[in-house]
Amino acid sequence: MGLLVKHALGAVATTGSDPYVHAYTLSSTLPSLTVEEIRGNSGQSEVYEGMVVSSATFECSAASEMTLALDFIGETASTRGSAGTPSYGTGTTVLHHHAGTMSIAGNAYSLSSFSLTLNNNISRRQFLGSKLTAEPLRSDFSTVECSVTVDASDQLYTDLHADTQADATITFTSGALSIEFVIQNAYISSASDPISGAGVITQSVVLQGESDGTDEGLKISITNGHSTAVNN
């Protein structure tokens, strides 16, 4: 998991000693991966080269586990051949009940859903004389958007109109293990709380992370027992 997070954001620094804290931050350059897709139980696989993460979405809602969806842009793929033998670690699944509250501007909110999308805005680079793209590069600024659902709050609506900007922090914890998302310099771009009938009124809030020249809009910190940031 750490390998994928590093390649999605670009940079990582590790501190501490069992537990270790791996802090992943946005970088102007992104590393590439070689990815093998094993095609079911056919015994065949396809290897993709020069894979750069175009976008990454972390999602978790009530009564579910957190998932990470990645979009890649790569250079080429090899002819299908015999599949390798994968090995899996013993990582801990991030579950909905591991979540704490979201804190922003001195206030805390309980979440019923959470979705964080990093769009690196990677584009192909096609040139005459080649069937393949050159190394994919950024074609626009990266964007960080976090959508959450909370019980309706007048404070969030007030922060929307006041253009309040502050770091928003959401942490999932299981014993000594944790993953913390910090949407840096976050501001609320929308906050809707429609009423359609009886029941608890919920509010859908969208936060945008922003660079201030030092903090680039997103930091993800994973605390675990692995000394390397690109391990399980």
C-alpha positions as CSV (number, residue, x, y, z in Angstrom):
1,M,0.0,0.0,0.0
2,G,2.8,2.4,0.8
3,L,4.3,1.8,-2.6
4,L,1.1,2.9,-4.3
5,V,0.6,6.0,-2.0
6,K,4.2,7.1,-2.7
7,H,3.7,6.8,-6.5
8,A,0.4,8.7,-6.3
9,L,1.8,11.6,-4.3
10,G,5.5,11.5,-5.3
11,A,7.5,12.0,-2.1
12,V,7.8,10.4,1.3
13,A,9.9,10.8,4.5
14,T,10.1,8.2,7.3
15,T,10.6,9.0,11.0
16,G,10.5,7.1,14.2
17,S,11.3,3.5,15.1
18,D,8.6,0.8,15.3
19,P,6.1,2.3,15.0
20,Y,7.4,4.2,12.0
21,V,5.7,7.3,10.6
22,H,5.7,7.5,6.8
23,A,4.7,11.0,5.6
24,Y,3.7,11.1,1.9
25,T,3.5,14.6,0.3
26,L,3.0,16.0,-3.2
27,S,6.0,16.3,-5.4
28,S,6.5,18.1,-8.8
29,T,7.8,14.9,-10.3
30,L,6.2,11.4,-10.1
31,P,8.0,8.1,-10.2
32,S,6.9,5.3,-12.6
33,L,6.0,1.7,-12.0
34,T,6.1,-1.6,-13.9
35,V,2.7,-3.3,-13.3
36,E,1.8,-6.9,-14.0
37,E,-1.8,-7.7,-14.5
38,I,-2.5,-11.4,-13.8
39,R,-5.5,-12.4,-15.8
40,G,-7.6,-14.6,-13.5
41,N,-6.8,-18.3,-13.3
42,S,-5.7,-18.4,-17.0
43,G,-2.0,-18.6,-16.1
44,Q,-1.4,-15.5,-18.3
45,S,-0.4,-12.0,-17.5
46,E,0.3,-8.7,-19.2
47,V,3.2,-6.4,-18.1
48,Y,2.7,-2.6,-18.5
49,E,5.8,-0.3,-18.4
50,G,6.3,3.3,-17.5
51,M,3.0,3.5,-15.4
52,V,2.4,6.9,-13.8
53,V,-0.5,7.5,-11.4
54,S,-2.9,10.0,-13.1
55,S,-5.4,10.0,-10.3
56,A,-6.0,8.3,-6.9
57,T,-9.3,8.1,-4.9
58,F,-9.6,7.0,-1.3
59,E,-13.1,6.1,-0.2
60,C,-14.8,4.9,3.0
61,S,-18.4,4.9,4.1
62,A,-20.4,3.6,7.1
63,A,-20.3,-0.2,7.3
64,S,-17.5,-0.6,4.8
65,E,-13.7,-0.8,4.4
66,M,-11.6,1.8,2.8
67,T,-10.7,1.3,-0.9
68,L,-8.1,3.0,-3.1
69,A,-8.8,3.4,-6.9
70,L,-5.9,4.3,-9.1
71,D,-5.8,5.5,-12.8
72,F,-2.5,5.0,-14.6
73,I,-1.1,6.2,-17.9
74,G,1.8,4.0,-19.2
75,E,4.1,3.8,-22.1
76,T,3.6,0.3,-23.5
77,A,2.6,-3.3,-22.7
78,S,4.4,-6.5,-23.4
79,T,3.0,-9.6,-25.2
80,R,1.0,-11.7,-22.8
81,G,3.0,-14.5,-21.2
82,S,3.1,-16.8,-18.2
83,A,1.9,-15.1,-15.0
84,G,4.3,-14.5,-12.1
85,T,3.5,-15.8,-8.6
86,P,2.4,-12.9,-6.4
87,S,3.1,-12.8,-2.6
88,Y,0.9,-10.9,-0.2
89,G,1.8,-9.3,3.1
90,T,-0.3,-9.2,6.3
91,G,-1.5,-5.6,6.2
92,T,-4.4,-4.4,8.3
93,T,-7.6,-3.4,6.4
94,V,-8.8,0.1,7.1
95,L,-12.4,-0.2,8.3
96,H,-15.2,2.4,8.8
97,H,-15.1,2.1,12.6
98,H,-11.4,3.0,12.7
99,A,-12.3,6.6,11.7
100,G,-12.1,9.5,14.1
101,T,-13.8,12.8,13.5
102,M,-12.8,15.4,10.8
103,S,-11.3,18.5,12.4
104,I,-11.1,21.8,10.6
105,A,-10.9,25.4,11.9
106,G,-11.2,24.3,15.6
107,N,-14.3,22.2,15.0
108,A,-14.9,18.4,14.8
109,Y,-17.4,16.5,12.7
110,S,-18.5,12.9,12.6
111,L,-18.5,11.5,9.1
112,S,-20.9,9.0,7.4
113,S,-18.8,9.0,4.2
114,F,-15.4,10.1,3.0
115,S,-14.0,10.4,-0.5
116,L,-10.6,12.0,-1.3
117,T,-9.4,12.4,-4.9
118,L,-6.0,13.5,-6.0
119,N,-5.8,14.3,-9.7
120,N,-2.3,14.7,-11.0
121,N,-3.5,15.8,-14.4
122,I,-1.1,13.6,-16.3
123,S,-1.2,13.6,-20.1
124,R,0.3,11.5,-22.8
125,R,3.0,12.9,-25.1
126,Q,2.6,11.6,-28.6
127,F,5.3,12.4,-31.3
128,L,5.6,11.7,-35.0
129,G,7.6,8.5,-35.7
130,S,6.6,6.6,-32.6
131,K,3.6,4.5,-31.7
132,L,4.3,5.0,-28.0
133,T,3.9,7.9,-25.7
134,A,6.9,9.6,-24.3
135,E,7.1,9.8,-20.5
136,P,3.7,11.2,-19.3
137,L,4.0,14.6,-17.7
138,R,1.7,17.0,-15.9
139,S,-0.5,19.1,-18.2
140,D,-2.1,21.2,-15.5
141,F,-2.0,21.8,-11.7
142,S,-2.7,18.9,-9.4
143,T,-6.0,19.1,-7.6
144,V,-7.0,17.8,-4.2
145,E,-10.7,17.4,-3.5
146,C,-12.3,15.8,-0.4
147,S,-16.1,15.0,-0.2
148,V,-17.6,14.2,3.1
149,T,-21.2,13.6,4.4
150,V,-22.0,14.9,7.9
151,D,-25.0,15.8,10.0
152,A,-26.1,19.2,8.9
153,S,-24.0,22.0,10.5
154,D,-24.6,25.7,10.4
155,Q,-20.9,26.2,11.1
156,L,-19.8,24.6,7.9
157,Y,-22.3,26.8,6.0
158,T,-20.9,29.8,7.8
159,D,-17.3,28.7,6.9
160,L,-18.4,28.4,3.2
161,H,-19.6,32.0,3.0
162,A,-16.6,33.3,5.1
163,D,-14.1,31.6,2.8
164,T,-12.5,30.0,5.9
165,Q,-9.3,28.2,5.1
166,A,-7.5,25.7,7.4
167,D,-6.1,22.3,7.4
168,A,-8.7,19.5,7.5
169,T,-7.6,16.3,9.3
170,I,-9.2,12.9,9.2
171,T,-7.5,9.9,11.0
172,F,-8.3,6.2,10.9
173,T,-6.7,4.3,13.9
174,S,-6.4,0.6,14.8
175,G,-4.3,0.1,17.9
176,A,-0.8,1.4,17.1
177,L,-1.6,1.6,13.4
178,S,-3.1,4.6,11.7
179,I,-3.5,6.5,8.5
180,E,-4.0,10.3,8.6
181,F,-5.2,12.5,5.8
182,V,-4.4,16.2,6.0
183,I,-6.1,18.3,3.3
184,Q,-3.8,21.3,3.6
185,N,-5.1,24.9,3.4
186,A,-8.6,23.5,2.8
187,Y,-11.5,25.7,1.9
188,I,-15.2,24.6,1.4
189,S,-16.3,24.9,-2.2
190,S,-19.8,23.6,-1.6
191,A,-22.1,22.6,1.3
192,S,-25.6,21.4,0.5
193,D,-28.2,20.1,2.9
194,P,-31.4,19.5,1.0
195,I,-34.6,18.5,2.9
196,S,-36.8,16.0,1.2
197,G,-38.7,14.4,4.1
198,A,-38.6,13.4,7.7
199,G,-35.4,12.2,9.3
200,V,-31.9,13.5,10.1
201,I,-30.7,16.2,7.7
202,T,-27.3,15.4,6.3
203,Q,-24.9,17.8,4.6
204,S,-22.6,17.0,1.6
205,V,-19.5,19.1,1.9
206,V,-16.7,19.4,-0.7
207,L,-13.3,20.6,0.5
208,Q,-10.5,21.8,-1.8
209,G,-6.8,21.5,-0.8
210,E,-4.5,24.3,-1.8
211,S,-0.8,25.0,-1.9
212,D,0.7,27.8,0.0
213,G,4.2,27.4,-1.4
214,T,5.3,25.1,1.5
215,D,2.4,22.7,2.1
216,E,1.3,21.5,-1.4
217,G,-2.3,20.6,-0.5
218,L,-2.2,17.1,0.7
219,K,-0.2,15.0,3.2
220,I,-0.9,11.3,4.1
221,S,0.8,9.9,7.1
222,I,0.8,6.1,7.7
223,T,2.0,4.7,11.0
224,N,3.0,1.0,11.1
225,G,5.8,-1.4,12.0
226,H,7.6,-1.3,8.7
227,S,10.9,0.6,8.4
228,T,10.4,1.1,4.7
229,A,7.7,3.5,3.4
230,V,7.0,1.3,0.3
231,N,6.2,-1.9,2.2
232,N,2.8,-3.3,3.0
